[in-house]
Amino acid sequence: MIERVRPVLVIADDTMPVIRRTRPGVPEYWVLPGGGVEPCDEPRETALHREIHEEIAGKADIIRLLHTTESDNERLLFYLARVAT
């Protein structure tokens, strides 16, 4: 099963960054930063820190797990986090 992490990131002014995705042949859509959990990501929050750094070049304080969804082949974990830098 593929696992992915997505932070609900709160910035100091109580805004939240989202990413606009544009791909050929697909209507534009918006997503939260995040991505896949690698086998070496233990605990899962390690993947969250890596994805935050890769996608917004920042660091965040993870507050808590908010929600988990699961389908036949994917588990998606949403975390509440506050941008530190």
N, C-alpha and C positions, 0 to 999 in steps of 0.2 A: 504494500500500500504506500502510495506517495503521501508524504506529509509536507504541508506548507504552513508558514507562519506569516501573519500580517499584523503589524502594530496599528492601533488607533492612537496616533501620535498627537499629543496636545502641545502646542507651542506656547511660549510665555504670554502672548496676547490672546490666548484661548482660541486660536485658529487651528486648523488641522490640514497638513499637506496631503494632497492626492496627486496621482500621476495620470496624465492624459495619454492614452495609448492610441496610436494611429498605425494601422497595418493595411497593406494593399488588399482590397476586396472585402474588408471588414469595417463596419461602421465604427466611428470613433467611440471610445468608451473610457471610463475613469476607474482607477483602482487605488487601493491603499498600497503603500510601499510593502515590500516583503518578497518572499520566495521560498524555494525548496529547502527542506531540512536534509543535510548530508549525514551519512553514517557516523562521521566523527563529531557531529554536533550533539554533545551530551553535556549538560541538559539542553533541551530544545531552545532555551533562551539564547544559547550561543549562536544559533542560526539567526535569531531575531536581531541580535547586536550586529552580526556580519551584514545582514541585508540592509539595516538602517545605515550603516557606514557606506555600503556600496551605492545605495540609491539616493541618499540625501547628504552624504559626506558628513554625517553627524554622529553623535552619541546620545543615548537616551537612558533614562532610569525606567526600568520596567516595574510597573505597579502591581499588575495581577493579570491572570488569565480571565478574559471576558466571556468567551464563547467558543465552542467547538462544533463544527459541522462535519459530517461524514457521508460519503457516497460509496459506491461499490469499490472504487479504486483510489480515493483521495480523502485525506483528513486535513481540515483547515482549522488552524488555531488562531484566534484573534486575541491580542493582548492589549491592555491599556498601558500606555507609556507616555512619559513627559520628556520632551527634548531637553537635553542638558547642554549640549554645544552643537 
